Amino acid sequence: MSFQVINPASNKVIKEIPAWGSDELEQALAQVAAVTPKWAQTDMAERCALMHKAAEVLRNKQDEYARLISLEMGKLLKDARAEVEKCALVCDYYADNGPAFLADEPIASDAGKSYAAYLPLGTVLAVMPWNFPFWQVFRFAAPALVAGNTGVLKHASNVPGCALAIEEVFRLAGMPEGVFRALMIRAGQVKSVIEDPRIHAVTLTGSEPAGRQVAATAGANLKKAVLELGGSDPFIVLEDADMELAVTNAISSRFLNTGQSCIAAKRFILVEAIADAFLARFKAGVEALKPGDPMDEATTLAPMARSDLRDELHQQVLDSIAAGAVAVTGCAPLEQPGAWYQPSILDAVVPGVRAYHEELFGPVAIIIRARDAEDALRIANDSPFGLGGSVWTADSDRGEALARRVESGVTFVNGMVKSDPRLPFGGIKHSGFGRELSHHGIREFVNTKTIWIKLSGAVQMRA
């Protein structure tokens, strides 16, 4: 058995990487278990210095890793370079701030001395997706390793080269063998890894069904879990919005990474007063996108990551049109080899249409019309998902008030939703639970331990 890597731009097989059996998996878990207590006892300053080294490795090998990302999952090369740099930034961020985030917290009590200590849990299993194959991993690994945990990675099956490259980063940085291992296993083996007593916590970024399975197994084994699942982010445009700013960001937010992002804007909720004007500008910008070779700097739309995902998206579009949605532009595959789909817009999306209720994970924008701001807010919250969202208005105070009422883990006003090492990131409802990034993220996988001390009396001096 092996992982077959297919270039989504051409549907040609690039390479095959052997998958592990039970013996290889056991050897890796044993290696990680052996080094886990030693890594936890390693001085924080040393762990941080090694994480800075990881950032250096990423920058030194940026072009190599970016090309690997593009070949394995189709991302534009320029965006892949930016992804690698963002990983270096998160390594530096936690190397710089980890000691303060995890410093003992004094707490007044009836003790002579009492405080909360933030201590590592052990080994964290990460089950990660293909859409940001480096960033999704590093935003968990950088804080987890700085905190003194070890990590094991079950990456998506179409990016095995990225999984091995990430393991290489930490090895080249000088971290002890086994502090971070990529497990070359199939999805069917994940349950047994979660159940293994050498695994102490699990984090998953992926689909809602996968999240339910991982959460059920982690819960049954009483292990901490953090889940970042799907999203159907609202992009609310009010009548006083800066139209040029909103449209420019709408195109970027929907079609970045070919629309394959949990926090991409997916539902464009437009108040009637500006809906037609917005749609006309938006359509022109979408139709100007240029599909092509992801390695070509002139290309502005890459292929989707896999042909089966493209086919699933198209079925959602066809079903939505059959239920009354209107195809404004695109809404069909591109007739050429590879996992290509036209940049698309669906208008007149209403309840009962698949596109209204489901996440469309690809280059398709949906238009939902609202009477006014209150109606737009109602529509925004009429979703099982609650990851991100944005509000566009000239009145920032009005935007802030609405943002607080959007049911999501992240809401931006007059800005494109993005993840930032400095800001906590995560969702509510069917978008998962727990937080990544900022000081909130590094404290997800620690034991917040209370220490209570009755101080000894003064030592009696003898003559």
C-alpha positions as CSV (number, residue, x, y, z in Angstrom):
1,M,0.0,0.0,0.0
2,S,1.2,3.5,-0.7
3,F,0.0,7.1,-0.9
4,Q,-0.4,8.1,-4.5
5,V,0.3,11.8,-5.1
6,I,-1.6,13.3,-8.1
7,N,-0.9,16.7,-9.4
8,P,-4.3,18.4,-9.5
9,A,-3.3,20.7,-12.3
10,S,-2.8,17.8,-14.7
11,N,-4.2,14.6,-12.9
12,K,-0.8,13.0,-13.5
13,V,0.7,10.8,-10.8
14,I,3.8,12.6,-9.3
15,K,5.0,9.9,-6.9
16,E,4.0,7.2,-4.5
17,I,5.1,7.1,-0.9
18,P,4.8,3.9,1.1
19,A,2.1,3.7,3.8
20,W,2.9,2.2,7.2
21,G,1.8,-1.0,8.7
22,S,1.4,-1.7,12.4
23,D,5.1,-2.3,13.0
24,E,6.2,1.1,11.6
25,L,3.5,2.8,13.6
26,E,4.5,1.1,16.8
27,Q,8.1,2.0,16.3
28,A,7.2,5.7,15.8
29,L,4.9,5.9,18.8
30,A,7.5,4.2,21.0
31,Q,10.2,6.6,19.9
32,V,8.0,9.6,20.7
33,A,7.0,8.2,24.1
34,A,10.6,7.7,25.0
35,V,11.6,11.3,24.3
36,T,8.4,12.9,25.7
37,P,9.4,13.2,29.4
38,K,12.9,14.5,28.4
39,W,11.4,17.2,26.1
40,A,9.0,18.3,28.9
41,Q,12.0,18.8,31.2
42,T,14.0,20.6,28.6
43,D,14.6,24.2,29.6
44,M,12.0,26.6,28.1
45,A,14.7,28.8,26.7
46,E,16.2,25.9,24.8
47,R,12.9,24.9,23.4
48,C,12.3,28.4,22.2
49,A,15.8,28.7,20.7
50,L,15.1,25.5,18.7
51,M,11.7,26.9,17.5
52,H,13.6,29.9,16.2
53,K,15.8,27.5,14.4
54,A,12.7,25.9,12.8
55,A,11.7,29.4,11.5
56,E,15.2,29.7,9.9
57,V,14.8,26.3,8.2
58,L,11.5,27.3,6.8
59,R,12.8,30.5,5.4
60,N,16.0,28.9,4.0
61,K,13.9,26.2,2.2
62,Q,10.9,28.4,1.4
63,D,11.0,27.9,-2.4
64,E,11.5,24.1,-2.1
65,Y,8.6,23.7,0.4
66,A,6.4,26.1,-1.6
67,R,6.9,24.1,-4.8
68,L,6.0,20.9,-2.9
69,I,2.8,22.4,-1.7
70,S,1.8,23.5,-5.2
71,L,2.6,20.1,-6.7
72,E,0.7,18.1,-4.1
73,M,-2.5,20.2,-3.7
74,G,-2.4,22.7,-6.5
75,K,-2.0,26.0,-4.6
76,L,-0.6,29.0,-6.5
77,L,3.1,29.1,-6.0
78,K,3.1,32.7,-4.7
79,D,0.5,31.7,-2.1
80,A,2.5,28.7,-1.1
81,R,5.5,30.9,-0.5
82,A,3.4,33.1,1.7
83,E,2.1,30.1,3.6
84,V,5.7,28.9,4.4
85,E,6.6,32.4,5.6
86,K,3.5,32.5,7.8
87,C,4.7,29.2,9.4
88,A,8.0,30.8,10.1
89,L,6.2,33.8,11.7
90,V,4.2,31.5,14.0
91,C,7.4,29.7,15.1
92,D,9.0,33.0,16.0
93,Y,5.9,34.2,17.7
94,Y,5.7,31.4,20.1
95,A,9.5,31.3,20.6
96,D,9.3,34.9,21.6
97,N,6.1,34.9,23.7
98,G,5.8,31.3,25.0
99,P,7.7,32.0,28.2
100,A,5.4,34.8,29.2
101,F,2.2,32.9,28.1
102,L,3.2,30.0,30.3
103,A,4.7,31.8,33.2
104,D,3.4,30.7,36.7
105,E,0.3,32.8,37.6
106,P,0.3,33.9,41.2
107,I,-3.1,33.6,42.9
108,A,-4.0,35.0,46.3
109,S,-5.5,32.3,48.6
110,D,-5.3,31.0,52.2
111,A,-1.8,29.6,51.3
112,G,1.5,31.2,52.1
113,K,2.1,30.8,48.3
114,S,-0.3,29.6,45.6
115,Y,-0.2,29.8,41.8
116,A,-1.3,28.2,38.6
117,A,1.4,26.4,36.6
118,Y,1.0,25.6,32.9
119,L,2.7,22.2,32.4
120,P,2.8,20.0,29.2
121,L,0.3,17.2,28.8
122,G,2.4,14.8,26.8
123,T,2.0,13.8,23.2
124,V,-0.6,15.6,21.0
125,L,-2.0,13.9,17.9
126,A,-2.8,16.2,15.1
127,V,-5.2,15.2,12.3
128,M,-4.7,17.8,9.6
129,P,-6.2,18.7,6.2
130,W,-4.6,19.4,2.8
131,N,-5.8,22.9,2.0
132,F,-3.1,24.7,4.0
133,P,-0.8,21.7,4.4
134,F,2.0,23.5,6.2
135,W,0.1,26.3,8.1
136,Q,-2.5,24.1,9.6
137,V,0.2,21.9,11.1
138,F,2.5,24.7,12.4
139,R,-0.3,26.6,14.1
140,F,-0.7,23.6,16.3
141,A,2.9,22.4,16.5
142,A,4.7,25.7,17.3
143,P,2.7,26.3,20.5
144,A,2.5,22.6,21.5
145,L,6.2,22.0,21.2
146,V,7.2,25.3,22.9
147,A,4.9,24.2,25.8
148,G,6.9,21.0,26.2
149,N,4.6,18.6,24.4
150,T,5.6,16.2,21.7
151,G,3.6,15.9,18.5
152,V,2.5,13.3,16.0
153,L,0.9,14.1,12.7
154,K,-1.7,12.2,10.6
155,H,-1.8,14.4,7.5
156,A,-4.2,14.2,4.6
157,S,-3.4,11.4,2.2
158,N,-2.9,13.6,-0.8
159,V,0.0,15.6,0.9
160,P,2.3,13.0,2.3
161,G,5.4,14.8,1.0
162,C,4.3,17.9,3.0
163,A,4.0,15.7,6.1
164,L,7.5,14.4,5.8
165,A,8.9,17.9,5.0
166,I,7.4,19.2,8.2
167,E,9.0,16.5,10.2
168,E,12.2,17.4,8.4
169,V,11.9,21.1,9.5
170,F,12.0,20.2,13.2
171,R,14.8,17.6,12.7
172,L,17.0,20.2,10.8
173,A,16.2,22.7,13.6
174,G,18.0,20.4,16.0
175,M,15.1,19.1,18.0
176,P,15.7,15.6,19.5
177,E,14.6,12.7,17.3
178,G,11.0,11.8,18.1
179,V,9.8,15.2,19.3
180,F,7.7,15.5,16.2
181,R,6.8,12.6,13.9
182,A,4.7,12.3,10.8
183,L,2.7,9.1,10.9
184,M,2.3,7.7,7.4
185,I,-1.0,6.0,8.2
186,R,-4.4,5.7,6.7
187,A,-7.6,7.3,8.1
188,G,-8.8,4.0,9.4
189,Q,-5.8,3.8,11.8
190,V,-6.5,7.1,13.5
191,K,-9.0,5.7,16.0
192,S,-6.5,3.2,17.4
193,V,-3.9,6.0,17.7
194,I,-6.3,8.2,19.7
195,E,-7.0,5.2,21.9
196,D,-3.3,4.5,22.5
197,P,-2.3,5.5,26.1
198,R,0.8,7.2,24.8
199,I,-1.4,9.8,23.2
200,H,-2.6,12.5,25.6
201,A,-4.7,14.9,23.5
202,V,-5.9,15.3,19.9
203,T,-6.5,18.3,17.6
204,L,-8.3,18.1,14.2
205,T,-8.8,20.5,11.5
206,G,-11.2,19.1,8.9
207,S,-14.8,18.2,8.0
208,E,-17.7,18.1,10.4
209,P,-18.1,14.2,10.0
210,A,-14.4,13.7,10.8
211,G,-14.7,16.0,13.8
212,R,-17.6,14.0,15.2
213,Q,-15.6,10.8,14.9
214,V,-12.5,12.2,16.5
215,A,-14.4,13.9,19.3
216,A,-16.3,10.7,20.0
217,T,-13.2,8.6,20.3
218,A,-11.3,11.3,22.3
219,G,-14.3,11.6,24.6
220,A,-14.6,7.9,25.1
221,N,-11.0,7.8,26.2
222,L,-11.2,11.0,28.3
223,K,-8.7,12.9,26.2
224,K,-8.6,16.6,25.5
225,A,-9.6,17.6,22.0
226,V,-9.6,20.8,19.9
227,L,-11.7,20.8,16.7
228,E,-11.6,23.4,13.9
229,L,-14.2,22.2,11.4
230,G,-16.1,23.6,8.4
231,G,-17.5,27.0,8.0
232,S,-20.0,28.9,5.8
233,D,-18.8,32.4,6.7
234,P,-21.2,35.3,6.1
235,F,-19.9,38.4,4.3
236,I,-22.5,41.1,5.2
237,V,-22.5,44.2,3.0
238,L,-24.6,47.1,4.3
239,E,-25.9,50.1,2.2
240,D,-23.2,52.5,3.3
241,A,-20.2,50.1,2.7
242,D,-17.2,51.3,0.6
243,M,-18.2,49.3,-2.5
244,E,-14.7,49.1,-4.0
245,L,-13.2,47.9,-0.8
246,A,-15.9,45.4,-0.2
247,V,-15.8,43.9,-3.7
248,T,-12.0,43.7,-3.8
249,N,-12.0,41.8,-0.5
250,A,-15.0,39.7,-1.5
251,I,-13.0,38.4,-4.5
252,S,-9.9,37.7,-2.4
253,S,-11.8,36.1,0.4
254,R,-13.9,33.8,-1.7
255,F,-11.3,32.7,-4.3
256,L,-8.1,32.6,-2.3
257,N,-6.8,29.0,-2.4
258,T,-9.5,28.4,-5.0
259,G,-12.1,28.9,-2.3
260,Q,-10.8,25.9,-0.4
261,S,-10.6,27.6,3.0
262,C,-12.7,27.1,6.1
263,I,-12.7,30.9,6.7
264,A,-13.3,31.9,3.1
265,A,-16.3,34.2,2.7
266,K,-19.0,31.9,1.3
267,R,-22.4,33.5,1.9
268,F,-22.5,37.1,0.5
269,I,-25.4,38.7,2.3
270,L,-26.3,41.9,0.6
271,V,-28.9,44.4,1.7
272,E,-31.3,45.1,-1.2
273,A,-30.3,48.8,-1.6
274,I,-26.8,47.8,-2.9
275,A,-27.3,44.2,-4.0
276,D,-27.4,44.8,-7.8
277,A,-24.5,47.3,-7.8
278,F,-22.4,45.0,-5.7
279,L,-23.2,41.9,-7.8
280,A,-22.3,43.7,-11.1
281,R,-18.9,44.7,-9.8
282,F,-18.3,41.3,-8.2
283,K,-19.2,39.5,-11.4
284,A,-16.7,41.5,-13.4
285,G,-14.0,40.8,-10.9
286,V,-14.8,37.1,-10.8
287,E,-14.8,36.7,-14.5
288,A,-11.4,38.4,-14.7
289,L,-9.8,35.6,-12.7
290,K,-7.3,33.7,-14.8
291,P,-7.1,29.9,-14.3
292,G,-3.7,28.4,-15.2
293,D,-0.5,26.8,-14.2
294,P,-0.1,27.3,-10.4
295,M,3.6,27.8,-10.9
296,D,3.0,30.7,-13.3
297,E,3.0,34.1,-11.4
298,A,0.4,35.4,-13.8
299,T,-2.2,32.8,-12.8
300,T,-4.9,34.0,-10.4
301,L,-7.0,30.8,-10.0
302,A,-5.5,27.4,-9.3
303,P,-7.2,24.0,-9.7
304,M,-9.1,22.4,-6.9
305,A,-7.1,19.9,-4.9
306,R,-8.8,16.7,-6.2
307,S,-11.1,15.7,-9.0
308,D,-13.6,14.0,-6.6
309,L,-13.9,17.2,-4.6
310,R,-14.5,19.2,-7.8
311,D,-17.3,16.7,-8.7
312,E,-18.9,16.9,-5.3
313,L,-18.9,20.8,-5.6
314,H,-20.5,20.6,-9.0
315,Q,-23.3,18.4,-7.8
316,Q,-24.0,20.9,-5.0
317,V,-24.2,23.6,-7.7
318,L,-26.5,21.6,-10.0
319,D,-28.8,20.7,-7.1
320,S,-29.0,24.4,-6.1
321,I,-29.8,25.5,-9.6
322,A,-32.5,22.8,-9.9
323,A,-34.0,24.2,-6.6
324,G,-34.2,27.8,-8.0
325,A,-30.8,29.4,-7.6
326,V,-29.6,31.4,-10.6
327,A,-26.2,30.8,-12.2
328,V,-24.7,34.3,-12.7
329,T,-21.4,33.1,-14.1
330,G,-19.4,29.9,-14.3
331,C,-21.0,27.0,-12.4
332,A,-19.4,24.3,-14.4
333,P,-16.0,22.4,-14.6
334,L,-13.4,23.6,-17.0
335,E,-13.0,21.2,-19.8
336,Q,-9.3,20.3,-19.5
337,P,-7.2,17.7,-17.6
338,G,-7.0,18.3,-13.9
339,A,-9.4,19.3,-11.0
340,W,-10.5,22.6,-12.6
341,Y,-13.7,24.4,-11.8
342,Q,-14.8,27.8,-13.2
343,P,-15.0,30.7,-10.8
344,S,-18.7,30.9,-10.2
345,I,-21.5,32.9,-8.6
346,L,-25.0,31.7,-7.6
347,D,-27.7,34.3,-7.0
348,A,-31.2,34.0,-5.6
349,V,-30.1,31.5,-2.9
350,V,-32.8,31.0,-0.4
351,P,-33.7,28.4,2.3
352,G,-34.3,25.0,0.8
353,V,-31.5,25.4,-1.6
354,R,-28.4,23.2,-0.9
355,A,-26.1,26.2,-1.3
356,Y,-28.0,28.0,1.5
357,H,-27.5,25.3,4.1
358,E,-24.2,23.6,3.1
359,E,-20.6,24.6,2.9
360,L,-19.4,25.0,-0.7
361,F,-15.7,24.2,-0.5
362,G,-14.5,25.6,-3.8
363,P,-14.6,28.6,-6.2
364,V,-18.4,29.3,-5.9
365,A,-19.8,32.4,-4.3
366,I,-23.5,32.5,-3.2
367,I,-25.6,35.6,-3.1
368,I,-28.3,36.0,-0.5
369,R,-30.4,39.2,-0.4
370,A,-31.5,40.8,2.8
371,R,-34.1,43.6,3.5
372,D,-31.8,45.5,5.9
373,A,-29.1,45.1,8.5
374,E,-31.3,43.2,11.0
375,D,-32.4,40.8,8.3
376,A,-28.8,40.3,7.2
377,L,-27.9,39.4,10.7
378,R,-30.7,36.9,10.9
379,I,-29.6,35.3,7.7
380,A,-26.0,35.2,8.9
381,N,-26.9,33.3,12.0
382,D,-29.3,31.0,10.2
383,S,-26.5,28.4,9.7
384,P,-25.2,25.4,11.6
385,F,-21.7,26.8,11.2
386,G,-20.0,29.5,13.3
387,L,-16.4,29.9,12.3
388,G,-15.8,33.4,10.9
389,G,-17.7,36.3,9.3
390,S,-17.3,39.9,8.3
391,V,-19.4,43.1,8.2
392,W,-18.8,45.9,5.7
393,T,-20.1,49.4,6.6
394,A,-18.8,53.0,6.7
395,D,-19.9,53.2,10.3
396,S,-17.4,51.2,12.3
397,D,-19.4,51.5,15.5
398,R,-22.4,50.1,13.8
399,G,-20.2,47.4,12.3
400,E,-18.8,46.5,15.7
401,A,-22.2,46.2,17.3
402,L,-23.3,43.8,14.5
403,A,-20.1,41.9,14.7
404,R,-20.7,41.1,18.4
405,R,-24.1,39.6,17.4
406,V,-22.8,37.4,14.6
407,E,-22.7,33.8,15.9
408,S,-19.1,32.9,15.2
409,G,-15.7,32.5,16.7
410,V,-14.1,35.3,14.6
411,T,-15.8,38.4,13.1
412,F,-14.0,41.2,11.2
413,V,-15.3,44.6,10.4
414,N,-14.2,46.1,7.0
415,G,-11.5,43.4,6.7
416,M,-11.0,40.0,5.2
417,V,-11.2,37.2,7.8
418,K,-7.7,35.7,8.4
419,S,-5.8,33.8,11.0
420,D,-3.1,35.7,12.9
421,P,-0.7,34.3,15.5
422,R,-1.6,37.1,17.8
423,L,-5.4,36.5,17.8
424,P,-7.3,33.5,19.1
425,F,-8.9,31.4,16.3
426,G,-11.7,28.8,16.3
427,G,-15.4,28.3,16.0
428,I,-18.7,27.5,17.7
429,K,-21.7,25.4,16.8
430,H,-20.8,22.8,14.1
431,S,-17.5,24.6,13.4
432,G,-15.9,23.0,16.4
433,F,-14.6,24.0,19.8
434,G,-11.4,25.1,21.4
435,R,-9.0,27.8,20.3
436,E,-5.7,28.0,18.4
437,L,-3.1,30.8,18.3
438,S,-2.5,33.6,20.8
439,H,-2.0,32.8,24.4
440,H,-5.3,30.9,24.3
441,G,-4.0,28.4,21.8
442,I,-0.8,27.5,23.7
443,R,-2.9,26.9,26.9
444,E,-5.2,24.4,25.2
445,F,-2.7,21.5,25.6
446,V,-1.3,22.1,29.0
447,N,-2.2,21.0,32.5
448,T,-3.3,24.2,34.4
449,K,-2.1,22.9,37.7
450,T,-2.7,24.5,41.0
451,I,0.2,24.6,43.4
452,W,-0.6,25.5,47.1
453,I,2.2,25.9,49.7
454,K,2.1,26.5,53.4
455,L,5.4,28.3,53.9
456,S,7.8,27.0,56.5
457,G,8.3,29.1,59.7
458,A,11.5,31.1,60.3
459,V,14.5,28.9,61.0
460,Q,15.5,29.2,64.7
461,M,19.0,30.3,65.2
462,R,21.2,28.4,67.7
463,A,23.9,29.9,69.8
